[in-house]
């Protein structure tokens, strides 16, 4: 029987699309090109900018016209973001190849065809602050048919602690999974508390592919002569671009600014060059060729590591509800301690340095890749 992958991918967030591509590609290499279905669904709030009200044919034409005007008034170069949107839709269709059927509500999964197993993950599928458009987290897979085998690969809660009100619901849902693997140590701790067993921590799918494999897929080179790449998952603010301009002056380099969603209209200082029309593969090429990376994104950190680019990773270090724990966990594991800084201090002009790879534990990453691929194979029917 086929396997199915249920994950986040219908969005403009580069990391989400790339992790889905990498996991689907790895599963298909294991089982065969036609043996893995990527479940096509429109149940994630991050879908808004990819196929939202602006282009949805079910939205009346005058509302779409009005929404386009509002979008253009609010965001920088809406025309270039439209180029990115179309390129991303095309890439999803050709590289991830989701099912023809689109599932609009979790209850529709009750008619899901039988699969040998359904793989849930990776990315922040179990983040309690996200994915609640239906009153619960749809990636907990409660609506799958009774008896459907389900496993999780490199799932993430995105936080260091689950809020008390949702813990019992999560415990019941997760107890139905045959096996769970997590992306972060903090997530494994949460599962240990909820379920009484500690799951294995495995690599994010983007790291299942080597740097050479990524370059073979997307083209480009590891020249290191390109501009500094800044990638923001959070909404980019004026304080962010002003701090990046200071980095550009210190380093004597321009900064190519990229964001997970559309970029707000801001006063861009000299040295900041927005890259609005980049699709996910453009993002990989940009980091591979960059001289350094500044990012508040977990996947920005992953690709900086893959291509050995000096980096600054930014997070809310003093808030346990933030995503900073996954950045810290990753850097500590691979000898990159000191690579994560507090984003508020960065915005205030603290001159943080880029972390080099002089102490990087490449053998540990290679070992984790081999182990993670073996673990993924063991999840399959």
KEKE-3310 file (N, C-alpha, C; in steps of 0.2 Angstrom, whole numbers, plus 5000, padded with zeros to 4 digits):
npx = (5004:5002:5010:5006:5009:5007:5007:5014:5013:5007:5010:5019:5030:5047:5054:5044:5039:5051:5054:5044:5046:5058:5056:5045:5053:5063:5055:5049:5061:5064:5052:5047:5043:5029:5023:5020:5009:5006:4996:4984:4979:4969:4969:4977:4982:4992:4991:4985:4992:4996:4986:4974:4961:4963:4965:4956:4944:4931:4928:4919:4921:4922:4926:4938:4945:4945:4952:4964:4968:4969:4980:4990:4992:4997:5008:5025:5030:5019:5017:5029:5028:5017:5023:5032:5022:5016:5027:5030:5018:5019:5031:5027:5018:5026:5037:5033:5021:5007:4991:4977:4964:4958:4958:4947:4942:4945:4936:4934:4944:4939:4935:4947:4957:4963:4979:4996:5003:5001:5011:5015:5021:5035:5040:5032:5020:5013:5012:5005:5000:4996:4987:4973:4961:4949:4945:4953:4970:4973:4983:4985:4979:4966:4955:4957:4953:4947:4958:4968:4985:4997:5011:5024:5036:5049:5042:5036:5033:5036:5037:5043:5036:5020:5004:4994:4979:4978:4984:4979:4971:4980:4988:4979:4977:4990:4993:4988:4997:5007:5021:5032:5043:5053:5058:5065:5074:5067:5054:5054:5055:5042:5034:5038:5033:5020:5016:5024:5035:5050:5052:5063:5074:5076:5083:5078:5068:5075:5088:5090:5094:5110:5121:5126:5117:5106:5110:5111:5098:5092:5101:5114:5128:5141:5147:5150:5152:5142:5129:5125:5113:5097:5084:5068:5055:5046:5035:5043:5050:5053:5063:5070:5075:5083:5093:5098:5104:5115:5122:5126:5134:5144:5150:5153:5145:5131:5114:5103:5087:5074:5058:5046:5033:5023:5031:5031:5028:5041:5054:5068:5084:5100:5110:5101:5093:5079:5072:5060:5053:5058:5057:5055:5066:5075:5078:5086:5097:5101:5106:5116:5125:5129:5138:5136:5123:5109:5096:5079:5074:5071:5073:5081:5093:5096:5099:5110:5119:5120:5127:5138:5139:5144:5134:5121:5109:5093:5082:5068:5075:5073:5060:5050:5040:5043:5050:5064:5070:5072:5082:5092:5094:5098:5110:5118:5120:5128:5140:5140:5138:5134:5129:5116:5106:5098:5083:5078:5088:5097:5089:5090:5103:5114:5130:5132:5142:5146:5144:5157:5162:5172:5172:5163:5154:5154:5155:5145:5133:5133:5132:5120:5112:5112:5107:5094:5088:5088:5079:5068:5065:5062:5049:5040:5028)
npy = (4994:5012:5026:5040:5058:5070:5086:5103:5114:5122:5137:5153:5153:5149:5139:5130:5125:5120:5110:5101:5097:5091:5080:5073:5070:5061:5051:5046:5041:5031:5022:5023:5032:5033:5029:5037:5048:5065:5073:5084:5099:5113:5119:5126:5140:5148:5147:5158:5169:5162:5156:5164:5176:5185:5179:5169:5160:5158:5169:5184:5194:5208:5209:5203:5212:5223:5218:5216:5229:5234:5225:5230:5242:5240:5232:5230:5232:5224:5218:5211:5202:5194:5188:5180:5172:5165:5158:5150:5142:5135:5128:5120:5112:5104:5099:5095:5089:5087:5078:5076:5078:5090:5093:5101:5102:5095:5084:5079:5070:5058:5050:5047:5038:5021:5019:5013:5019:5035:5048:5061:5077:5087:5101:5115:5108:5104:5115:5124:5137:5139:5133:5131:5133:5126:5124:5115:5107:5103:5094:5085:5074:5068:5066:5056:5040:5027:5015:5018:5018:5028:5039:5050:5061:5070:5080:5096:5106:5119:5127:5128:5124:5116:5124:5123:5121:5113:5101:5089:5086:5085:5074:5063:5063:5061:5049:5040:5038:5027:5028:5041:5054:5067:5084:5093:5094:5099:5097:5083:5082:5087:5077:5066:5070:5070:5057:5048:5042:5044:5051:5048:5060:5068:5073:5089:5088:5095:5094:5081:5080:5082:5096:5096:5088:5097:5108:5101:5099:5113:5120:5133:5139:5137:5150:5160:5173:5182:5194:5197:5187:5191:5183:5184:5177:5182:5196:5209:5223:5241:5243:5232:5232:5244:5240:5229:5237:5243:5232:5229:5241:5238:5227:5230:5226:5223:5219:5206:5206:5195:5188:5178:5180:5192:5208:5222:5239:5249:5261:5259:5258:5263:5250:5239:5227:5222:5206:5202:5193:5180:5163:5147:5139:5149:5155:5145:5145:5158:5158:5148:5155:5166:5178:5178:5175:5182:5178:5175:5163:5146:5137:5145:5145:5131:5130:5139:5132:5120:5125:5130:5144:5159:5165:5174:5170:5174:5176:5176:5176:5176:5172:5158:5154:5156:5153:5151:5141:5130:5135:5137:5124:5117:5124:5121:5107:5105:5111:5125:5135:5151:5156:5161:5175:5188:5195:5207:5214:5214:5223:5234:5238:5232:5226:5212:5197:5187:5170:5158:5143:5136:5128:5118:5103:5093:5079:5074:5079:5073:5060:5060:5063:5050:5042:5047:5045:5032:5029:5036:5027:5016:5019:5017:5007)
npz = (5000:4997:5005:5014:5015:5027:5029:5031:5018:5008:5007:5008:5015:5015:5022:5026:5013:5008:5018:5016:5002:5004:5012:5006:4994:5000:5005:4993:4987:4995:4994:4981:4967:4964:4975:4986:4992:4994:5004:4999:5005:5011:5024:5033:5041:5036:5023:5018:5010:4999:4992:4994:4998:4988:4976:4976:4967:4972:4979:4977:4962:4964:4978:4977:4969:4977:4988:4982:4980:4993:4997:4989:4994:5006:5006:5001:4984:4977:4965:4962:4972:4968:4957:4964:4971:4961:4955:4966:4968:4956:4958:4969:4963:4953:4960:4973:4971:4975:4980:4968:4973:4985:5002:5012:5025:5041:5044:5032:5030:5034:5024:5018:5007:5010:5017:5019:5029:5037:5037:5048:5048:5044:5053:5061:5065:5077:5084:5097:5096:5083:5068:5072:5066:5066:5078:5085:5084:5068:5063:5072:5068:5072:5064:5055:5047:5057:5064:5054:5052:5059:5060:5066:5059:5064:5070:5077:5091:5092:5103:5120:5130:5133:5133:5148:5146:5134:5135:5139:5128:5118:5123:5122:5108:5103:5108:5099:5089:5081:5081:5086:5081:5085:5082:5090:5105:5116:5112:5113:5127:5130:5125:5132:5145:5142:5137:5144:5138:5130:5114:5100:5094:5079:5063:5055:5039:5029:5031:5028:5015:5007:5006:4993:4986:4987:4979:4967:4965:4964:4957:4955:4965:4978:4981:4990:4988:4987:4992:5010:5016:5023:5032:5036:5047:5055:5055:5046:5053:5054:5063:5062:5049:5050:5059:5052:5042:5049:5051:5037:5035:5044:5039:5026:5015:5005:5009:5006:5007:5013:5016:5025:5021:5012:5010:5021:5018:5020:5025:5017:5021:5014:5007:5010:5001:4995:4991:4984:4975:4976:4975:4984:4979:4974:4986:4992:4983:4985:4998:4997:4990:4997:5007:5021:5034:5041:5052:5058:5058:5059:5048:5040:5048:5047:5033:5032:5039:5032:5021:5026:5030:5038:5052:5060:5071:5077:5091:5103:5117:5130:5132:5136:5129:5116:5099:5101:5108:5099:5090:5099:5104:5092:5088:5100:5099:5088:5090:5088:5097:5104:5093:5093:5096:5106:5099:5102:5107:5096:5088:5095:5092:5096:5093:5087:5083:5068:5068:5065:5057:5064:5075:5072:5072:5061:5059:5068:5063:5050:5055:5062:5051:5044:5054:5055:5043:5043:5053:5048:5038:5045:5050:5040:5031)
capx = (5000:5005:5011:5004:5012:5002:5012:5013:5017:5004:5011:5024:5035:5051:5056:5038:5039:5057:5054:5039:5049:5064:5053:5042:5058:5066:5050:5049:5067:5063:5047:5046:5040:5022:5021:5019:5004:5006:4989:4983:4974:4968:4967:4982:4981:4998:4989:4982:4996:4997:4979:4969:4955:4965:4964:4951:4938:4925:4927:4916:4926:4923:4930:4945:4948:4946:4957:4971:4970:4972:4986:4995:4993:5000:5014:5030:5030:5014:5018:5034:5026:5013:5028:5034:5017:5015:5032:5029:5013:5022:5036:5024:5015:5030:5042:5030:5016:5001:4985:4972:4959:4960:4954:4945:4940:4948:4931:4934:4949:4936:4934:4953:4959:4967:4986:5000:5004:5001:5017:5013:5027:5039:5039:5028:5013:5009:5012:4998:4998:4994:4983:4967:4955:4944:4944:4958:4975:4971:4989:4985:4976:4961:4950:4959:4949:4948:4963:4973:4991:5000:5017:5026:5043:5052:5037:5039:5028:5038:5038:5047:5030:5013:4999:4990:4972:4978:4989:4975:4969:4986:4990:4974:4978:4997:4994:4985:5002:5011:5028:5033:5049:5053:5064:5069:5075:5062:5048:5054:5053:5035:5031:5040:5029:5013:5015:5028:5040:5054:5053:5069:5075:5079:5084:5073:5069:5079:5095:5091:5098:5116:5122:5127:5110:5102:5113:5109:5091:5090:5106:5118:5134:5143:5153:5152:5153:5135:5127:5123:5106:5093:5078:5063:5049:5042:5034:5049:5049:5058:5069:5074:5079:5088:5098:5102:5108:5121:5126:5129:5139:5150:5153:5155:5142:5124:5110:5098:5082:5069:5053:5042:5027:5024:5036:5028:5031:5046:5059:5073:5090:5105:5113:5096:5090:5073:5072:5053:5050:5061:5053:5059:5073:5079:5080:5092:5102:5104:5110:5122:5130:5129:5144:5134:5116:5106:5089:5075:5071:5074:5076:5087:5098:5097:5103:5116:5123:5122:5132:5143:5139:5143:5127:5118:5102:5089:5075:5066:5079:5070:5053:5050:5034:5045:5053:5071:5073:5074:5088:5098:5096:5102:5117:5122:5122:5133:5146:5139:5136:5135:5126:5109:5106:5091:5081:5077:5095:5099:5085:5093:5109:5120:5134:5133:5146:5144:5147:5160:5161:5178:5171:5157:5154:5152:5154:5139:5128:5133:5130:5113:5108:5112:5102:5087:5086:5086:5073:5062:5063:5058:5042:5036:5025)
capy = (5000:5018:5030:5047:5063:5076:5091:5110:5116:5127:5144:5156:5152:5145:5133:5125:5122:5116:5104:5096:5094:5086:5074:5069:5067:5056:5045:5043:5038:5024:5018:5023:5039:5033:5026:5042:5054:5071:5075:5091:5102:5120:5119:5129:5148:5150:5147:5165:5173:5158:5155:5167:5180:5189:5175:5163:5161:5158:5176:5188:5198:5215:5208:5201:5218:5227:5215:5217:5236:5234:5222:5234:5248:5238:5229:5233:5229:5218:5215:5206:5196:5190:5184:5174:5167:5161:5153:5145:5137:5130:5123:5115:5107:5100:5096:5091:5085:5085:5074:5081:5080:5095:5092:5108:5102:5089:5079:5075:5064:5051:5047:5046:5031:5018:5020:5008:5023:5042:5052:5068:5081:5090:5108:5116:5105:5104:5122:5126:5144:5139:5128:5130:5136:5122:5123:5111:5107:5097:5090:5079:5069:5065:5064:5050:5034:5022:5010:5021:5019:5035:5040:5057:5062:5077:5085:5101:5110:5126:5130:5124:5121:5117:5127:5118:5119:5109:5096:5082:5084:5083:5067:5058:5062:5058:5042:5036:5037:5021:5030:5048:5056:5075:5088:5096:5091:5102:5093:5076:5083:5088:5071:5062:5072:5069:5050:5044:5039:5050:5050:5050:5067:5067:5080:5092:5085:5099:5091:5074:5080:5085:5102:5094:5086:5103:5112:5098:5100:5119:5124:5138:5137:5139:5154:5164:5180:5185:5198:5194:5186:5191:5180:5185:5174:5187:5202:5213:5230:5246:5242:5226:5235:5249:5235:5226:5242:5243:5226:5231:5245:5235:5221:5232:5222:5224:5214:5204:5205:5190:5187:5172:5182:5199:5213:5228:5245:5252:5265:5254:5261:5261:5244:5234:5226:5217:5201:5200:5188:5174:5157:5143:5137:5155:5156:5140:5147:5164:5156:5145:5160:5172:5179:5177:5175:5184:5176:5173:5157:5139:5134:5149:5142:5125:5131:5142:5127:5116:5128:5133:5151:5163:5167:5176:5168:5178:5174:5179:5171:5176:5170:5151:5153:5158:5148:5152:5135:5126:5138:5135:5116:5115:5126:5118:5100:5105:5115:5132:5139:5158:5158:5163:5181:5190:5199:5214:5217:5216:5228:5240:5240:5228:5223:5204:5195:5181:5163:5154:5135:5133:5122:5115:5096:5090:5072:5073:5081:5067:5054:5061:5062:5043:5039:5050:5042:5025:5030:5037:5020:5011:5021:5015:5000)
capz = (5000:4997:5011:5013:5019:5029:5032:5029:5012:5004:5009:5005:5020:5012:5026:5025:5007:5007:5022:5013:4997:5006:5015:5000:4990:5003:5005:4987:4985:4999:4992:4974:4965:4964:4981:4991:4991:4998:5005:4997:5009:5012:5031:5037:5041:5032:5016:5016:5005:4993:4988:4999:4996:4983:4970:4977:4963:4976:4982:4972:4959:4967:4984:4975:4967:4983:4992:4979:4981:5000:4998:4986:4998:5013:5005:4996:4977:4977:4958:4963:4977:4964:4953:4969:4972:4955:4955:4972:4966:4951:4961:4973:4958:4950:4964:4979:4968:4980:4977:4965:4978:4990:5008:5014:5032:5044:5044:5025:5030:5036:5017:5015:5005:5015:5016:5023:5035:5036:5040:5049:5050:5049:5054:5068:5065:5083:5088:5100:5094:5076:5066:5076:5062:5066:5085:5087:5079:5063:5062:5077:5064:5075:5060:5051:5048:5063:5062:5050:5055:5059:5063:5065:5058:5065:5072:5081:5095:5091:5110:5125:5135:5130:5138:5152:5144:5128:5136:5139:5121:5114:5125:5119:5101:5101:5110:5094:5084:5082:5083:5086:5082:5086:5079:5095:5112:5120:5110:5116:5134:5131:5124:5138:5150:5141:5136:5148:5134:5126:5107:5097:5091:5072:5059:5050:5033:5025:5032:5026:5009:5008:5002:4985:4984:4986:4973:4961:4964:4963:4953:4959:4968:4985:4979:4996:4986:4986:4998:5016:5016:5029:5030:5042:5047:5058:5051:5046:5055:5053:5068:5059:5043:5052:5062:5046:5039:5053:5049:5031:5036:5048:5035:5020:5011:5004:5013:5002:5013:5011:5021:5024:5018:5009:5014:5023:5015:5025:5023:5017:5022:5010:5008:5010:4994:4995:4986:4985:4970:4976:4977:4988:4976:4974:4993:4993:4979:4988:5004:4995:4987:5001:5011:5028:5034:5047:5051:5064:5055:5060:5042:5038:5051:5044:5026:5033:5042:5026:5016:5030:5030:5045:5053:5066:5072:5081:5094:5109:5121:5137:5133:5135:5124:5109:5096:5102:5110:5094:5088:5104:5104:5086:5089:5105:5097:5082:5091:5086:5103:5103:5087:5094:5100:5107:5093:5104:5108:5089:5085:5099:5089:5099:5087:5087:5077:5065:5070:5060:5058:5066:5080:5069:5072:5055:5060:5072:5058:5046:5059:5063:5045:5043:5059:5054:5037:5045:5057:5044:5034:5050:5051:5034:5031)
cpx = (5004:5006:5008:5008:5008:5006:5010:5017:5014:5004:5017:5030:5040:5053:5050:5038:5045:5057:5050:5042:5054:5061:5049:5047:5061:5062:5050:5055:5067:5058:5045:5042:5032:5019:5020:5015:5006:4999:4988:4977:4974:4966:4972:4982:4987:4997:4987:4986:4997:4991:4974:4964:4957:4963:4959:4945:4932:4923:4924:4921:4927:4927:4937:4949:4949:4952:4964:4973:4973:4979:4992:4997:4997:5007:5019:5030:5026:5015:5024:5032:5021:5017:5030:5028:5016:5021:5032:5024:5015:5027:5033:5021:5020:5035:5039:5024:5010:4996:4981:4967:4962:4955:4953:4944:4943:4943:4931:4939:4945:4935:4941:4954:4963:4975:4990:5001:5003:5007:5015:5020:5030:5036:5034:5021:5009:5010:5005:4995:4995:4989:4977:4961:4949:4942:4949:4964:4974:4977:4989:4982:4970:4955:4951:4955:4951:4953:4968:4980:4994:5006:5019:5034:5045:5047:5039:5033:5030:5039:5041:5042:5024:5008:4995:4983:4972:4981:4985:4973:4975:4988:4985:4976:4985:4997:4991:4991:5006:5018:5028:5040:5049:5059:5068:5069:5069:5055:5048:5053:5045:5032:5032:5035:5022:5012:5019:5034:5044:5055:5061:5069:5079:5080:5078:5074:5074:5086:5096:5095:5105:5116:5123:5120:5105:5104:5111:5102:5089:5095:5110:5124:5135:5148:5155:5153:5147:5134:5126:5115:5102:5086:5074:5057:5044:5040:5040:5046:5054:5064:5073:5078:5084:5094:5102:5106:5115:5125:5130:5135:5146:5154:5155:5152:5134:5121:5104:5092:5076:5065:5049:5035:5028:5028:5032:5031:5035:5051:5065:5080:5095:5108:5108:5093:5085:5073:5065:5050:5054:5057:5058:5066:5077:5082:5086:5098:5105:5108:5116:5127:5132:5136:5142:5126:5114:5098:5086:5072:5075:5077:5081:5093:5101:5101:5109:5121:5125:5127:5137:5144:5139:5136:5126:5110:5099:5083:5074:5069:5076:5063:5052:5044:5037:5048:5061:5074:5076:5081:5094:5099:5100:5109:5121:5124:5128:5139:5146:5136:5138:5132:5119:5109:5099:5089:5080:5083:5098:5096:5088:5100:5115:5124:5136:5138:5143:5147:5150:5159:5168:5177:5165:5158:5151:5150:5147:5133:5127:5130:5122:5109:5107:5107:5095:5084:5084:5080:5067:5060:5060:5051:5038:5034:5030)
cpy = (5006:5021:5037:5052:5069:5081:5098:5111:5121:5134:5147:5156:5147:5139:5128:5121:5117:5109:5098:5093:5089:5080:5070:5066:5061:5050:5042:5039:5031:5020:5018:5030:5039:5030:5030:5047:5059:5074:5083:5094:5109:5121:5123:5137:5151:5150:5154:5168:5169:5158:5158:5171:5184:5186:5170:5164:5160:5164:5180:5193:5204:5214:5207:5208:5223:5225:5216:5225:5237:5231:5226:5240:5247:5236:5232:5229:5223:5215:5210:5200:5192:5186:5178:5169:5162:5156:5148:5140:5132:5125:5118:5110:5102:5096:5092:5087:5082:5081:5079:5083:5085:5094:5099:5108:5095:5083:5075:5070:5057:5047:5046:5039:5028:5018:5015:5012:5030:5045:5059:5071:5083:5097:5109:5114:5105:5110:5124:5133:5144:5133:5126:5133:5132:5120:5118:5110:5101:5092:5085:5073:5065:5062:5059:5044:5030:5017:5012:5021:5026:5036:5048:5057:5069:5082:5090:5105:5118:5130:5126:5121:5122:5120:5122:5116:5114:5102:5089:5081:5082:5075:5062:5057:5059:5051:5037:5035:5031:5023:5038:5050:5064:5078:5092:5093:5093:5099:5086:5077:5083:5081:5066:5064:5070:5061:5045:5040:5045:5048:5051:5057:5066:5074:5082:5089:5089:5096:5084:5074:5084:5092:5101:5092:5092:5107:5108:5099:5107:5123:5129:5135:5140:5144:5158:5171:5184:5190:5194:5193:5187:5188:5181:5181:5178:5192:5207:5220:5235:5246:5237:5229:5240:5245:5232:5231:5243:5238:5227:5235:5242:5230:5224:5228:5224:5218:5213:5202:5201:5189:5181:5174:5189:5204:5219:5234:5249:5257:5261:5258:5259:5254:5238:5233:5221:5213:5198:5194:5182:5168:5153:5141:5143:5156:5151:5143:5153:5163:5153:5150:5165:5172:5177:5177:5178:5182:5175:5167:5151:5137:5139:5147:5136:5126:5135:5137:5122:5118:5131:5140:5154:5165:5170:5174:5172:5176:5178:5175:5171:5175:5163:5149:5154:5152:5147:5145:5130:5128:5136:5128:5114:5117:5123:5111:5100:5109:5123:5137:5146:5160:5161:5169:5183:5195:5206:5218:5219:5222:5235:5242:5237:5225:5216:5202:5189:5175:5160:5147:5132:5128:5118:5107:5093:5083:5070:5074:5075:5061:5054:5061:5054:5040:5041:5046:5035:5025:5031:5030:5016:5013:5019:5008:4995)
cpz = (5000:5004:5009:5018:5021:5032:5029:5023:5008:5007:5006:5009:5016:5015:5025:5019:5006:5011:5019:5006:4999:5008:5010:4996:4993:5004:4999:4985:4989:4996:4985:4972:4965:4970:4987:4989:4996:4998:5004:5001:5010:5019:5036:5036:5037:5025:5013:5010:4999:4989:4993:4995:4989:4976:4970:4972:4966:4979:4976:4969:4962:4974:4982:4973:4973:4987:4989:4980:4988:5001:4995:4990:5004:5012:5000:4990:4977:4970:4959:4967:4973:4959:4958:4970:4967:4954:4960:4970:4961:4954:4965:4968:4955:4954:4970:4976:4972:4976:4973:4969:4983:4996:5011:5022:5035:5043:5037:5025:5032:5030:5014:5013:5010:5013:5021:5030:5032:5040:5041:5051:5043:5050:5060:5067:5071:5087:5091:5098:5087:5074:5070:5072:5063:5074:5089:5082:5074:5062:5067:5074:5068:5070:5055:5052:5054:5060:5057:5054:5054:5063:5062:5064:5059:5067:5077:5085:5094:5097:5115:5130:5132:5136:5142:5149:5138:5130:5136:5132:5117:5116:5122:5111:5099:5103:5105:5089:5086:5084:5082:5086:5082:5083:5084:5102:5116:5118:5113:5123:5135:5130:5129:5144:5149:5140:5140:5144:5130:5119:5105:5093:5084:5068:5055:5043:5028:5025:5030:5019:5010:5004:4994:4982:4983:4980:4967:4960:4961:4958:4958:4961:4975:4984:4986:4994:4985:4992:5004:5015:5023:5027:5037:5041:5050:5053:5051:5048:5053:5057:5065:5053:5045:5056:5057:5042:5042:5052:5042:5031:5039:5043:5028:5014:5010:5008:5008:5007:5010:5017:5019:5020:5014:5013:5015:5019:5021:5021:5023:5016:5016:5012:5009:5003:4995:4989:4986:4980:4970:4978:4981:4986:4976:4981:4994:4990:4982:4994:5002:4993:4991:5005:5019:5028:5041:5047:5058:5063:5057:5054:5039:5041:5048:5037:5027:5035:5036:5022:5019:5029:5037:5046:5060:5066:5078:5084:5100:5115:5128:5138:5131:5130:5117:5106:5097:5104:5105:5091:5092:5104:5098:5087:5094:5103:5092:5083:5088:5091:5102:5097:5087:5098:5101:5102:5096:5105:5101:5087:5089:5096:5092:5093:5088:5081:5074:5068:5065:5061:5060:5071:5078:5069:5066:5055:5063:5067:5053:5049:5060:5057:5043:5047:5057:5048:5038:5049:5053:5040:5039:5052:5046:5035:5027)
residu = (UNK:UNK:UNK:UNK:UNK:UNK:UNK:UNK:UNK:UNK:UNK:UNK:UNK:UNK:UNK:UNK:UNK:UNK:UNK:UNK:UNK:UNK:UNK:UNK:UNK:UNK:UNK:UNK:UNK:UNK:UNK:UNK:UNK:UNK:UNK:UNK:UNK:UNK:UNK:UNK:UNK:UNK:UNK:UNK:UNK:UNK:UNK:UNK:UNK:UNK:UNK:UNK:UNK:UNK:UNK:UNK:UNK:UNK:UNK:UNK:UNK:UNK:UNK:UNK:UNK:UNK:UNK:UNK:UNK:UNK:UNK:UNK:UNK:UNK:UNK:UNK:UNK:UNK:UNK:UNK:UNK:UNK:UNK:UNK:UNK:UNK:UNK:UNK:UNK:UNK:UNK:UNK:UNK:UNK:UNK:UNK:UNK:UNK:UNK:UNK:UNK:UNK:UNK:UNK:UNK:UNK:UNK:UNK:UNK:UNK:UNK:UNK:UNK:UNK:UNK:UNK:UNK:UNK:UNK:UNK:UNK:UNK:UNK:UNK:UNK:UNK:UNK:UNK:UNK:UNK:UNK:UNK:UNK:UNK:UNK:UNK:UNK:UNK:UNK:UNK:UNK:UNK:UNK:UNK:UNK:UNK:UNK:UNK:UNK:UNK:UNK:UNK:UNK:UNK:UNK:UNK:UNK:UNK:UNK:UNK:UNK:UNK:UNK:UNK:UNK:UNK:UNK:UNK:UNK:UNK:UNK:UNK:UNK:UNK:UNK:UNK:UNK:UNK:UNK:UNK:UNK:UNK:UNK:UNK:UNK:UNK:UNK:UNK:UNK:UNK:UNK:UNK:UNK:UNK:UNK:UNK:UNK:UNK:UNK:UNK:UNK:UNK:UNK:UNK:UNK:UNK:UNK:UNK:UNK:UNK:UNK:UNK:UNK:UNK:UNK:UNK:UNK:UNK:UNK:UNK:UNK:UNK:UNK:UNK:UNK:UNK:UNK:UNK:UNK:UNK:UNK:UNK:UNK:UNK:UNK:UNK:UNK:UNK:UNK:UNK:UNK:UNK:UNK:UNK:UNK:UNK:UNK:UNK:UNK:UNK:UNK:UNK:UNK:UNK:UNK:UNK:UNK:UNK:UNK:UNK:UNK:UNK:UNK:UNK:UNK:UNK:UNK:UNK:UNK:UNK:UNK:UNK:UNK:UNK:UNK:UNK:UNK:UNK:UNK:UNK:UNK:UNK:UNK:UNK:UNK:UNK:UNK:UNK:UNK:UNK:UNK:UNK:UNK:UNK:UNK:UNK:UNK:UNK:UNK:UNK:UNK:UNK:UNK:UNK:UNK:UNK:UNK:UNK:UNK:UNK:UNK:UNK:UNK:UNK:UNK:UNK:UNK:UNK:UNK:UNK:UNK:UNK:UNK:UNK:UNK:UNK:UNK:UNK:UNK:UNK:UNK:UNK:UNK:UNK:UNK:UNK:UNK:UNK:UNK:UNK:UNK:UNK:UNK:UNK:UNK:UNK:UNK:UNK:UNK:UNK:UNK:UNK:UNK:UNK:UNK:UNK:UNK:UNK:UNK:UNK:UNK:UNK:UNK:UNK:UNK:UNK:UNK:UNK:UNK:UNK:UNK:UNK:UNK:UNK:UNK:UNK:UNK:UNK:UNK:UNK:UNK)
# end
